Amino acid sequence: MSASDSPWGNTRLPADVRLDTLAVREGLPPSQWGENAEALFLTSSFVHPSAEVAARRFANEEEAFVYTRFSNPTVSMMERRLAALEGTGACIGTSSGMAAVMLLVMGLLKAGDHVVCSRSVFGSTIKLLQGEFGKFGVQSSFVSQTDVDEWKRAIQPNTKLLFAETPSNPLTEVCDMAALADIARSAGAWLAVDNCFCTPALQRPVDYGADLVIHSGTKYLDGQGRVVAGAVCGSSELVEERFVPVMRSAGMSLSPFNAWVVLKGMETLSIRMQAQSARALALAQWLEAQPQVARVYHPGLASHPQHALAMRQQNGCGGAVVSFIVKGQGAAAARANAFATIDATRVCSITANLGDTKTTITHPASTSHGRLTEAQREAAGITQGMIRVAVGLEDLEDLKADLARGLERLS
Ligand SMILES: *Cc1c(COP(=O)(O)O)cnc(C)c1O
């Protein structure tokens, strides 16, 4: 059942309530029992009153829940809430962020179609587009995150989709969504934006002309590193016509339990994003002053190349991810210094995940970007001295002390 044309959703809510209210209240269905919290419907199928009614429901002549691969009340609550936050008419939950990218491509494209995608998107997105969808005849070109002219030049007559992610991981490069939306519109293509790093609490891609928004619910939407989940948000028409049929057949469905965790996580999304983003900026400013640090990447820093654009697009917040490069004579020494800094931490978790209330620390060159060749990494600016910190909710002074412990010992 799509969120858009069903009685689903909080019908008591005034139409003009704001994001923080929607995050807590939207998606609650009229309840049979009067429960105040969102109910978890752990059921694979739904019972019909008669064979006649079952036939109508299977033929889509009557809306109802049928089978959890197609839809489920808890999943619908999450979809409804996320669609409200993103300002899209509808949303469809998926089993992971990557399943959302897969659903997006399967729903929109066919063999012979072409995608223009930023070179700085999540590594698995590049692998999925180029490797897996390449096998089925979908062509992809990869372009600079920040050079709008390169996007324009990459457009072909068969270009159907522009795909961006902003800010990027781990360099926090910011792309100009309004400029990309213009290019997409002139090319008759859709613009999809992976909004994992900012979430609608900081940035709503549809406000800049994006047609579709992708989420890994695994990150800030859950917010506490518990489940893997994803979503595609878009107009009711696109979701109904393009994605619901693929979901029914291909089954990259979101588990009701995971949907429930994300649904509850979204209630604190805005407050977490603001608090984690503020800590990240303060940590970035402190890192910039450390003699062992060569460079710091955070969109909130005045030294960030797209600082003004980021502040405009991201509601004045830089996001919660900070990357920095420790000094070192040559790649091997820089890597040893990065490892020593990471290994000296006692508060941060050494893990590549992000979006958690627990601060995570990782060495991109040997983990998330370890499958690239040294030349590809150099071209991408991901050097051996780079460390990425996804800042959580611990006390800022404890985080500074945690990084200082290793940095102070570097030669
Ligand atoms: C993690 C991530 C994904 C993939 O999400 P999963 O839930 O791990 O499948 C996609 N895009 C971005 C930006 C991510 O950080």
The ligand as a Gaussian input file, in Angstrom:
#p B3LYP/6-31G(d) Opt

LIG

0 1
 C       26.303000       3.234000       3.862000
 C       25.947000       4.008000       2.664000
 C       25.222000       3.422000       1.614000
 C       24.828000       1.973000       1.625000
 O       23.935000       1.698000       2.639000
 P       23.758000       0.251000       3.296000
 O       22.616000       0.453000       4.215000
 O       25.042000      -0.103000       3.960000
 O       23.455000      -0.685000       2.180000
 C       24.880000       4.211000       0.541000
 N       25.247000       5.506000       0.489000
 C       25.952000       6.097000       1.469000
 C       26.310000       7.523000       1.357000
 C       26.332000       5.367000       2.587000
 O       27.054000       5.960000       3.548000

